[in-house]
Amino acid sequence: MSNDGENAEDDLLSILTMPSRTLANWYFWLGCLGLMLAILNLVGQIHPSYHVSWGGLLTFETWNATFGHKDTAAAFVLGDAIFMLGCLFFVGTGARSLAGDDGIGNWIMSMVKSEWYLDLIEPKEGGWSLILGTWSMLVSIVFYFYWGIIHMAWIDPGVYSIAISVMAVGLVLRMLSTIENEE
């Protein structure tokens, strides 16, 4: 006889290691963002005067301080390696789940051939909700990258809050565009 707690653990583990398409998308893109931030941190371009310790950030400064002055902080610590390995896990797990049985090559080609840009101008089945949602997502990404490049402030909480809010609005609008109108 199986135990409900035992089944719940197995299900949680399988959810985390074999994610659904939605969770796999989150894994892949958040992992890519984390790797980009880790590389920017290693080359000293994440902030004008700070170096980020990912171990300090993710443990709420239990292990060490999160921010160190760029000139005196260690360029690479164990926390950086753990953070990068975690991001690689997310990218790999997400890509593996998104590729499915078709393989990584076909998945990459499907992203290259995707015509998502048509959602910016052409109302299809989703109508205005789809168009506004796609524009919101694009504005969010452009804003975050513009601000990061121009101001070298990739870790600014204010920029995060604006970008994430606009992205969330876009995601919700795109999801609403798929709901069929029942009369």
N, C-alpha and C positions, 0 to 999 in steps of 0.2 A: 504494500500500500504506500502510495507516495504522499509526501508531506507538502502542503500548500506553500510553505516557506521555501522549501527546496525547489519547487517549480518556479516560484517567483524569481529566485536567484538565477536559475538557468535562463529564464526569459529575459531578465535584465542583461545578463552577459551576452546573449545572442542579439539583443537589440543594439548593444554598444559595439559589438564586433561585426555584425552583419546588418547594418542599418537599412531602413527603408530609403526610398529614392529621395524623399524630402530631407531626412536626416543626413543622408550621404552628401547632398548638395551643401548643407551647412558644414559638415565635416571638411569637405574639399575646399570651399571658399574661405572659411575661417582659418584652416590650416595654411592656406596660401598667404593670407594676410599676416598670420603669425610669423611665417618664414620671412616674408618681406620686412617686417618690423625687426626681426632678429638680425637680419643681414644689415639693415640700416644702422642698428645699434652697434654691430661689430665694426662697421666702417666709420662710426662717429657722426652719422648724419641724421640721427633720430631727434636730436634736440641741440640747440646752439651751445648749451653749456653743461648738459647732463649726460651721463651714461646710465642706462637702466640695468638694474640687476633683476632678471626675471625671477630668480629664486626669491628675492626679497619682495617683489610685487605679488607673486602668487601665494606666498605664505604670510602676507600682511606683515612683513618685516620681522618675522620670527627668526629666520636664519641670518639675515643681514639687511642693511639699509637698501631701500629700493633705488634711490637716486644718489649717485656719487658725482662729484665734479669731474668733468671730462678729462682734465689733465692729471688727476690723481687716482682715479678709479681704475681697477684692473680691466683690461680690455676684454678678457674672456675668463669666465668662471664656470664652475660646475653647473650652476643654475641655468646658464646660457645653453649648455649642452643638453640638459634635461628638457628645457623648453623647446629647443629645436627638434629633439627626438619626438616629443609629444606632437608637435606640429606635423612632422613627417608621418607619424602614425595616422593623424587625421586626414592628411592629403592622400596617403596610400589607401586607407580603408574606404574613404569616400570615392576615390577613383575606381577602386576594385568593384565596389557596389554599383556605381553608375555605369561602368563598362559592362557588367553582367556577363552573359554568355557570348556577346558579340565581340568582345576583346577591346583592349585599350585603343588600338588604332582606329577602329570603327567609331568608338565613342569620341575620340578627338576630331575625327572627320565630321561627325554629326554636329559638333560645336562650331567647327569652321564653316560648315554649310548652313548653319542656322540662320534663319531670316528674322531674328528678333527685332531688327531695326524697323521692319514693316509695322510693328505694333506702335511705333512712335507717330505714325501719320495716317494709317489706314484702319478705319474702324471695321473690324471683322465681327464675328459673333459676339465678342466681348463689349463692343461699343466704346463709349467714352471712358468707362471705368478702366478698361484695358489700356487705352492711350494714356490717361492721366497716371495710372500706376506705373507704366513703363517710363514715362518722363520723370516721375518722382524718383524712381530707382536710379536712372541715369544722372539726374541732378545730384543725388546723394553721393554717388561715386566720384563724379567730376569735382564736386565741392571738396570732398575729403582729400583727393589727390592734389587739387589746386592749392589748398591751404597747406598741406604737408610740404609741397615743393617750394612754394613761394616763401613761407615763413619757417621752414624746417621745424615744424611743430607737429610731428606725427603722433605724439602722445598727449595732446591737449584734450582734457576731458570735455571742454566746451564744444570743440569741433566734433568729438565723438558723439555727444548728445544730439547735436543738430543733425549730423549725418545719419545716425541710427534712427532718429525720429522720422526723417524724410524717407529713409529706406523702408521703415515699418509701414508708413502710410502707403507707399508704392506696392509693397507686398500684399497688404490688405485689399487695396483696390484691384490688383490683378486677381486675387482669389475671388473677390466679389464678382468679377467679370465672368467667372466660370459657373456661377450659380444660375440655374435656369429659373425663369420667371414662371411661377405657378399661379394660375388664375382660378 
